[in-house]
Amino acid sequence: MGVLGGAGLVGLGMRDDSGGGGLPSAGAFRDQAAAGPASPAPTGPSPEELAAQQRAERSKALDTALQKFAATVPEFSVAVLDKKTGAKYSFRGTEKYETASVVKVQVLACLLLTAQDNDRDLSSTELALAKRMIRLSDNDATTSLFARLGKAPAINKCNERLGLTQTTVNGAWGLTRTTVDDQVRLLAQLVDAKGPLDEDSRELAHTLMSTVDDEQDWGVPAAALAGEDFTVKNGWLPRSTESNRWIINSVGRITDDDTDVSIAVLSHGHASMSGGINVVEKAAKLTRQYLKY
C-alpha cells in the first residue's frame, strides 16, 4: 500500500490590514492632503498565521520522518488530536486495520451509552465485566458484554452516535476494522462535555483506562513525559490469515496542565509482539518529537 502524507494541522488566523499614517519630516509644515496619501505601515503575519505556519512545517517534517521509518518496518498508521488547539495530524489516517482488543473501548462506550439511555447506572455485573475488559483486556468479559449489548449491530449503532464513520464492527469482535482517524475521534468523545457521554460515564471511562494492568501500559504511554498522566487500551493478536504475524495497536491520551492529546497507532504484520510494540512506541514518540505537543 502507498504511504500517504499526514494532514497538515492547519488553522488560519486573521491579519490586521489597517494601515497607520506616516509622520511628516521634522520642520516640514505640510498638511496630510498636500503631502499625499500616507503609505500603509508594514504588517507581518498575525500570531495565528505564524502558529498555523509552524504547525504546517512541523507536520511536513513529521511526514518525512514517518515515511522514512515506514520504509523499514511493517505497515502502521498514526493519528494525533490536540484537544487544546483542535489540530489533528494523521499519517495514513483512513487506512483500515483489524482492531484486536482496542475495540473494547468501543464496547465500553456503547455500554455506558446504553445505561444512560435507560437512565440508570451500570449494574454490579456490568461494572465488574467492564473493569476486567479494560484493565485486564479479558476476552471472556468482552464477549459477555458484547452479547448483552446486542452484538455487532448494537455496537455499530453506538458508533454512529459517537461519530465513527470508518469503523465496521465484526461479529467476531476482535476482527472489527477501523482507522486511526476514527480512533482519535472516539478518544475525543470520551472526554467531550458536549458529546453523547455524560459526566459520570466520561469519568468511569477515564478511571478504567488510566488503571490498566502494569503489563499492558505499553504503546501510547511511551510518548508521555515524566509527571504526565495517560490513559491507554492496547490490542495484540497473532493473525492466522497472516502466517500468525502480529497485529499490534495502541490508543490513549496524554495529559497535564499544558498537554491534552489523543493518540492512536494501528499496525500489523509483525514477526513478534515485542517487535510490534517497538514500532508502535517509536511512531508515537516521533509524533511528539516533531509536533512538539
Residue pairs with C-beta under 8 A, 6 or more apart in sequence:
1 75
1 92
1 95
3 67
3 70
3 71
3 91
3 92
4 91
4 92
4 93
4 95
5 63
5 67
5 91
6 59
6 62
6 63
6 66
6 89
6 90
6 91
6 93
7 59
7 88
7 89
7 90
7 93
8 55
8 56
8 59
8 60
8 89
9 55
9 56
9 58
9 59
9 82
9 87
9 88
9 89
9 291
10 52
10 55
10 56
10 87
11 48
11 51
11 52
11 55
11 85
11 86
11 87
12 48
12 49
12 52
13 45
13 46
13 47
13 48
13 49
13 50
13 51
13 52
14 46
14 48
15 43
15 45
15 46
15 49
16 43
16 46
17 40
17 43
19 38
19 39
19 40
19 41
19 43
20 38
20 40
20 41
21 32
21 38
22 38
22 39
22 41
24 30
24 35
28 35
32 38
45 53
55 87
55 291
58 290
58 291
58 292
59 89
59 290
59 291
61 290
62 89
62 91
62 286
62 287
62 290
62 291
63 91
65 286
65 289
65 290
66 78
66 91
66 283
66 286
69 282
69 283
69 286
70 76
70 91
73 279
74 245
74 267
74 268
74 269
74 270
74 276
74 279
75 95
75 267
75 268
75 269
76 92
76 265
76 266
76 267
76 279
76 280
76 283
77 90
77 91
77 92
77 93
77 95
77 97
77 179
77 180
77 265
77 266
77 267
78 90
78 91
78 92
78 180
78 263
78 264
78 265
78 266
78 283
78 284
78 286
78 287
79 88
79 89
79 90
79 91
79 93
79 180
79 181
79 183
79 184
79 263
79 264
80 88
80 89
80 90
80 184
80 261
80 262
80 263
80 287
80 291
80 293
81 87
81 88
81 184
81 185
81 187
81 188
81 261
81 262
82 88
82 260
82 261
82 291
82 293
83 188
83 191
83 260
83 261
83 262
84 259
84 260
88 181
88 184
89 287
89 291
90 180
90 181
90 184
91 180
91 283
92 180
93 179
93 180
93 181
94 166
94 179
94 181
95 179
95 180
95 266
96 166
96 177
96 178
96 179
97 177
97 178
97 179
97 247
97 249
97 266
97 267
97 268
98 174
98 175
98 176
98 177
98 237
98 239
98 247
98 268
99 106
99 174
99 175
99 176
99 177
99 178
99 235
99 249
99 266
100 174
100 235
100 236
100 237
100 247
100 248
100 249
101 137
101 139
101 142
101 174
101 233
101 234
101 235
101 236
101 237
101 249
102 178
102 183
102 233
102 234
102 235
102 249
102 250
102 251
102 266
103 169
103 173
103 174
103 176
103 178
103 235
104 133
104 134
104 137
104 142
104 233
104 235
105 134
105 186
105 187
105 190
105 205
105 209
105 233
105 251
106 155
106 158
106 159
106 162
106 164
106 167
106 169
106 176
106 186
107 133
107 142
107 145
107 146
107 149
107 155
107 173
108 130
108 133
108 134
108 205
108 208
109 158
109 162
109 186
109 189
109 190
109 197
109 205
110 149
110 154
110 155
110 158
110 159
111 122
111 126
111 130
111 145
111 149
112 122
112 197
112 201
112 204
112 205
113 158
113 161
113 162
113 196
113 197
113 201
114 149
114 154
114 158
115 121
115 122
115 126
115 201
116 196
116 197
116 198
116 201
121 200
122 130
122 204
126 145
126 148
129 141
129 144
129 145
130 141
130 145
130 204
130 208
131 208
132 138
132 141
133 141
133 142
133 145
134 208
134 209
134 212
134 233
135 208
135 211
135 212
135 213
136 212
136 213
136 216
137 212
137 213
137 216
137 233
137 234
139 174
142 173
143 173
146 155
146 173
149 155
149 158
151 171
152 169
152 170
152 171
152 173
155 169
155 173
155 176
156 168
156 169
159 167
159 169
161 196
162 185
162 186
162 189
162 195
162 196
163 185
163 189
164 178
164 182
164 185
164 186
165 182
166 178
166 179
166 181
166 182
167 176
167 177
167 178
167 179
167 182
168 176
168 177
168 178
169 176
170 176
170 177
174 235
174 237
178 266
179 266
180 264
180 265
180 266
183 251
183 264
183 266
184 251
184 262
184 263
184 264
186 251
187 251
187 252
187 253
187 262
187 263
187 264
188 195
188 262
189 195
189 196
189 197
190 197
190 202
190 205
190 206
190 209
191 202
191 206
191 253
192 202
193 199
193 202
197 205
206 231
209 231
209 232
209 233
209 252
210 229
210 230
210 231
212 232
212 233
212 234
216 232
216 234
217 230
217 232
218 234
218 250
218 277
218 280
218 281
219 232
219 234
219 249
219 250
219 251
219 252
219 265
219 277
219 280
219 281
219 284
220 230
220 232
220 250
220 251
220 252
220 253
220 254
220 263
220 264
220 265
220 284
221 230
221 232
221 252
221 254
222 281
222 284
222 285
223 254
223 263
223 281
223 284
223 285
223 287
223 288
224 230
224 254
225 256
227 256
228 254
228 255
228 256
228 259
229 254
229 255
229 256
230 252
230 253
230 254
230 255
231 252
231 253
232 250
232 251
232 252
233 250
233 251
233 252
234 248
234 249
234 250
234 251
235 247
235 248
235 249
235 250
236 246
236 247
236 248
236 249
236 273
236 276
237 246
237 247
238 244
238 245
238 246
238 247
238 273
239 245
239 246
239 247
239 268
242 268
242 269
245 268
245 269
245 270
245 271
246 268
246 269
246 270
246 271
246 272
246 273
246 275
246 276
247 267
247 268
247 270
247 276
248 267
248 268
248 270
248 273
248 276
248 277
248 279
248 280
249 264
249 265
249 266
249 267
249 280
250 263
250 264
250 265
250 280
250 281
250 284
251 262
251 263
251 264
251 265
252 262
252 263
253 260
253 261
253 262
253 263
254 260
254 261
254 263
255 261
259 293
261 293
263 284
263 287
265 280
265 283
265 284
267 276
267 279
267 280
267 283
270 276
270 279
287 293
